[in-house]
Amino acid sequence: MSCGCTVAHVRDYYEELWQRVPEDTPGPDFELRRDFLLAHLEPGERALDLGCGAGQFTALLRAAGAYPIGVDVAEAALARARRSFPELDFRRVSIDAPLPLDDNTFEFVWASEVIEHVADTAGWLSEIRRVLVPRGRLLLTTPAHGRVRLALGGIERYSPPLGDHLHLYTRRSLGVVLGEFGFGEISVRAAGGPPLLRRLLLASACR
């Protein structure tokens, strides 16, 4: 199978996924993620919602005083976002190409439940650094996969062979990968659920 065919299949997968997702579905741990975002945002910042989906967080960014752009690979998701929030700026991006955005554009990048789906993590993080201004901030969330959760649930539960979670992160591994790509002031904490069984990682870092 050629690379182009692979990209086309991945794109089709996400289009079909968004066509199946019920309308007005906020996604897992929405309140935890919302509170994390709002605690770190400064009004007036230019913000990128990377993997914006149906646009709920893009709208939250604007309501909190930021100036956001929402981008996603799925036109089906963006169609929902534009219907719900027609006043906001939503753009489609390619899976296998650089972000069509200028260098040093944003003070703030929000990427919630995205990094685990990214095949080229190195390229993705490099693009985030490129579009951030110096000292700009990255905020991201991803499912937590500590040893106890994996031991109790088994890896197949969290990364099935035909699933779309390509990477499983722990607090340590997420911090390491952010550091390897030049981010500083890295903070990663687990949230949601009992100790040793937290289900969500909340990370912040600075360019």
Secondary structure, DSSP 8 states (H G I E B T S, - for coil): --HHHHHHHHHHHHHHHHHHS-TT---TTHHHHHHHHHHH--TT-EEEEET-TTSHHHHHHHHTT-EEEEEES-HHHHHHHHHH-TTSEEEE--TTS--SS-TT-EEEEEEES-GGG-S-HHHHHHHHHHHEEEEEEEEEEEEB--HHHHHHH-HHHHS-TTSS----B-HHHHHHHHHHTT-EEEEEEEESSSTT---EEEEEEE-
